Amino acid sequence: MTGHPALVFRANYFGDPAASLALAALLDDTFGIDVTILDRLGGPDPTGVPFAWFDASGTCIANISAFSMPLVINGNFTRAAGLQSGAVRPDFRGRGLFRSVMEAALDYCDSEGFEAVALLTDKPTLYERYGFRALAQHRFASPAPKGGRAGATRQLDMANDADVTLLRRLLSGRRPVSDRFAPLRQVEMFLFNAALMPDLRLDLMEEDGSVIAWQQGEDGTFELFDVAGAQIPALTDILASLRITPSKIRVHFAPDHLDWTGEAIADEGGMALMLRGAEGLLPQKPFALPPMAEF
């Protein structure tokens, strides 16, 4: 790729430790996020393919990375990719660098036969020119249901290597948390997001072999972020097993596997989930990308 003589374009460079650290520095400088946390959690997503511009000193100037993110949409398997780690250093903005890495990433996704490409952004209009459409997301709320069967639970600790290994195993064999819209594979992002959420609880329901990702909101609301495992317990069983009696429930993904229905409330958050793909791939019922899968 040409057009920026003082810079060097590189793709698929994650095998170069120095270049990977340069990308980590770009993301830390731009967003204040330390992606090297993943090194302690088993490493970054092995399907990731970055596209970037570097200067002569090895500084990463602009980047975006594609990764495999198979999805269930409307009950059907969709071979999808995600885009993440998009950033340009301030002194180099307005020179077409981001457009060039975006086009390279999308060309890669098309050549690999991905049916859809997803991304999260707070600037949705920036991506409409590339064929992305913003998807309306919802949260699901109601008073807490009664009843349920209590089982044994154990709180997991992200600082415990054995618990991280258990999480990786359960995430690798998980059932999609919803048939409306949900990732089939999200091991690295689940672990990364968990490491960044100090108030998050991860409780293993031992009989079901499922991990419940949740926290208590400031108003006492039970906030359910994800359920990771081969089985998805009913919401009443989750509450009974956690030995909690909240007054309100808010579920951050479509609850079609929870034996419970809540009121779908439009999400007014600052981040937009966008999808590039055929019209028939758009979710037909209210849904949300689980927070543990955000990328």
C-alpha positions in Angstrom: 0.0 0.0 0.0 1.4 3.4 -1.0 0.5 7.1 -0.5 2.2 7.8 2.8 6.0 7.8 2.1 7.1 8.5 5.7 5.1 5.5 7.0 5.1 1.7 6.5 1.9 -0.3 6.1 1.9 -3.7 7.8 -0.8 -6.4 8.1 -1.0 -9.5 10.2 1.9 -8.5 12.4 0.9 -10.0 15.7 3.8 -12.5 15.5 6.1 -9.5 16.0 6.3 -8.7 19.7 7.6 -5.2 19.2 4.8 -4.3 16.7 2.2 -5.8 19.1 3.6 -3.6 22.0 3.5 -0.6 19.7 -0.2 -1.3 19.0 -0.8 -1.6 22.8 0.8 1.8 23.3 -1.4 3.3 20.6 -4.6 2.0 22.3 -3.4 3.0 25.8 -2.5 6.5 24.6 -5.8 6.9 22.7 -8.3 5.1 25.0 -6.5 4.6 28.3 -6.9 0.8 28.0 -4.1 -1.6 28.7 -4.7 -4.5 26.4 -1.6 -6.3 27.7 -3.9 -7.6 30.5 -4.7 -10.3 28.0 -1.2 -11.8 28.3 -2.0 -12.9 31.9 -5.4 -14.3 30.8 -4.1 -16.7 28.1 -3.2 -14.2 25.3 -5.1 -12.2 22.7 -7.6 -13.6 20.2 -5.6 -16.0 17.9 -7.9 -15.1 15.0 -7.0 -11.4 15.1 -5.5 -9.9 11.9 -4.3 -6.2 12.3 -3.9 -3.6 9.6 -1.7 -0.6 10.5 0.7 2.2 9.6 4.0 2.5 11.5 6.6 5.2 11.4 10.4 4.7 11.0 10.8 4.4 14.8 8.3 1.5 15.0 5.5 3.7 16.6 2.1 2.5 15.6 0.3 5.5 14.0 -3.0 4.0 12.8 -4.6 0.6 13.2 -7.7 -1.5 12.9 -7.9 -5.2 13.6 -10.3 -7.9 12.3 -11.1 -11.1 14.2 -13.5 -14.0 13.8 -16.7 -13.5 15.7 -19.2 -16.3 14.7 -22.7 -15.2 15.6 -26.2 -16.6 16.1 -28.7 -14.3 14.5 -32.4 -15.1 14.3 -31.5 -18.7 15.3 -29.1 -19.2 12.4 -25.3 -19.5 12.4 -23.6 -16.5 10.7 -19.9 -16.5 9.8 -19.1 -13.0 11.0 -16.0 -10.9 11.8 -15.6 -8.1 14.2 -13.5 -5.0 13.9 -11.7 -3.5 17.0 -8.7 -1.5 18.0 -9.4 1.3 15.6 -7.3 4.3 16.4 -5.2 7.1 14.8 -2.7 9.3 16.6 -4.0 12.9 16.8 -1.1 14.4 14.8 -1.8 12.1 11.9 -5.6 12.4 11.6 -7.1 13.8 8.5 -4.6 12.2 6.1 -6.7 9.2 5.0 -4.8 6.7 7.2 -7.9 5.3 8.9 -9.8 5.0 5.6 -6.9 3.0 4.2 -6.7 0.5 7.1 -10.5 0.2 7.1 -10.6 -0.6 3.4 -7.8 -3.2 3.9 -9.6 -4.8 6.8 -12.9 -5.0 4.9 -11.1 -6.3 1.8 -9.7 -9.0 4.0 -13.1 -9.8 5.5 -14.6 -10.1 2.0 -11.8 -12.3 0.7 -12.2 -14.6 3.7 -15.9 -15.0 3.0 -17.4 -13.5 6.1 -21.1 -13.0 5.8 -21.2 -10.0 8.1 -18.9 -7.6 9.9 -19.7 -6.0 13.2 -18.2 -3.1 15.2 -18.9 -0.9 18.2 -18.5 2.8 17.9 -19.5 6.2 19.4 -19.3 7.7 15.9 -21.8 5.7 13.8 -21.9 8.1 10.9 -18.2 7.5 10.3 -18.9 3.9 9.3 -22.1 4.3 7.2 -20.0 5.0 4.1 -18.6 1.5 4.4 -22.0 -0.1 4.4 -22.5 -0.4 8.2 -26.0 0.0 9.8 -26.6 0.8 13.4 -28.7 -1.8 15.2 -31.2 -0.8 17.9 -30.4 -2.6 21.1 -32.6 -3.2 24.2 -32.3 -4.1 27.8 -35.0 -6.3 29.5 -36.5 -5.4 32.8 -39.2 -6.5 35.3 -39.8 -6.9 39.0 -37.9 -9.9 40.3 -39.6 -13.3 39.6 -40.4 -15.6 42.5 -39.5 -19.2 43.1 -36.7 -21.1 41.6 -34.5 -24.0 42.7 -31.3 -23.2 44.6 -28.1 -25.0 43.9 -24.5 -24.7 45.1 -22.4 -21.8 43.8 -18.8 -20.7 44.1 -17.5 -17.2 43.4 -14.7 -17.1 40.8 -11.6 -14.9 41.1 -10.0 -13.4 38.0 -6.7 -13.3 39.9 -6.8 -17.1 40.3 -5.2 -18.9 37.4 -7.3 -22.1 38.0 -10.5 -20.0 37.8 -9.3 -18.3 34.6 -8.6 -21.7 33.1 -12.1 -23.0 34.1 -13.6 -19.9 32.6 -11.8 -20.4 29.3 -13.0 -24.0 29.2 -16.6 -23.1 29.9 -16.5 -20.2 27.4 -15.1 -22.4 24.7 -18.0 -24.9 25.0 -20.7 -22.4 25.8 -24.2 -22.3 24.5 -25.1 -19.0 22.8 -26.8 -16.9 25.5 -29.6 -16.0 23.0 -30.9 -17.2 19.6 -31.8 -13.7 18.6 -28.3 -12.3 18.5 -25.2 -13.7 20.4 -21.6 -14.6 19.8 -20.7 -18.2 19.6 -17.1 -17.5 20.5 -15.9 -14.7 22.7 -13.4 -16.2 25.2 -10.8 -13.4 25.1 -13.3 -10.4 25.2 -15.2 -12.0 28.1 -12.0 -12.4 30.1 -10.7 -8.9 29.2 -14.0 -7.2 30.0 -14.2 -9.1 33.3 -10.7 -7.9 34.3 -11.8 -4.3 33.6 -15.0 -4.5 35.8 -14.2 -4.2 39.5 -17.8 -4.6 40.7 -18.5 -7.6 38.5 -19.4 -10.9 40.2 -18.6 -14.2 38.5 -20.5 -17.1 40.2 -20.2 -20.7 39.1 -23.5 -22.7 39.4 -21.8 -26.0 40.1 -24.6 -28.4 39.1 -25.2 -26.6 35.8 -21.6 -25.8 35.0 -22.6 -22.3 34.2 -20.9 -19.0 35.2 -23.2 -16.1 36.0 -21.7 -12.6 35.2 -23.7 -10.0 37.2 -23.5 -7.1 39.6 -25.9 -5.2 41.9 -26.8 -1.8 40.6 -26.7 1.3 42.8 -30.5 1.1 43.2 -30.4 -2.6 44.1 -31.3 -3.8 40.7 -29.9 -7.2 39.7 -27.9 -6.6 36.5 -27.4 -9.8 34.5 -24.6 -9.4 32.0 -24.0 -12.9 30.6 -24.3 -16.6 31.3 -21.4 -18.8 30.1 -21.7 -22.6 29.9 -23.2 -25.5 28.0 -26.5 -24.9 29.9 -28.4 -21.7 30.7 -30.3 -22.0 33.9 -33.7 -20.3 34.4 -33.6 -16.8 35.8 -35.5 -18.0 38.9 -32.9 -20.7 39.5 -30.1 -18.2 39.1 -31.6 -15.8 41.7 -32.3 -18.7 44.1 -28.8 -20.1 43.8 -27.2 -16.7 44.4 -29.4 -16.3 47.5 -30.5 -12.8 46.6 -33.9 -11.2 46.5 -33.7 -8.0 44.4 -36.7 -5.9 43.8 -35.9 -5.4 40.1 -34.2 -7.3 37.3 -32.3 -5.9 34.3 -31.0 -8.4 31.7 -28.4 -7.1 29.2 -29.1 -9.6 26.5 -32.3 -11.2 24.9 -33.7 -13.5 27.6 -35.2 -16.2 25.3 -33.2 -18.9 27.1 -34.0 -17.8 30.7 -37.6 -19.0 31.0 -38.5 -15.4 31.7 -39.7 -12.4 29.7 -39.1 -8.8 30.6 -40.1 -5.5 29.1 -37.8 -4.6 26.2 -36.4 -1.1 26.9 -34.5 0.8 24.1 -30.9 1.2 25.0 -29.8 4.9 25.0 -26.1 4.2 25.6 -23.4 6.1 23.9 -22.0 3.1 21.9 -23.7 1.9 18.7 -23.5 -1.7 17.5 -23.2 -1.7 13.7 -23.4 -4.5 11.2 -22.3 -4.8 7.6 -24.1 -7.5 5.7 -27.2 -8.6 3.9 -30.6 -7.2 4.9 -31.8 -10.7 6.0 -29.1 -10.8 8.7 -30.6 -8.0 10.8 -32.1 -9.3 14.1 -35.9 -9.5 13.9 -36.7 -9.2 17.6 -35.3 -7.0 20.4 -31.8 -8.0 21.5 -28.6 -6.7 22.9 -24.9 -7.7 22.6 -24.0 -8.9 26.1 -21.6 -6.5 27.8 -19.1 -9.3 28.4 -18.9 -9.7 24.5 -18.3 -6.0 23.9 -15.2 -5.4 21.8 
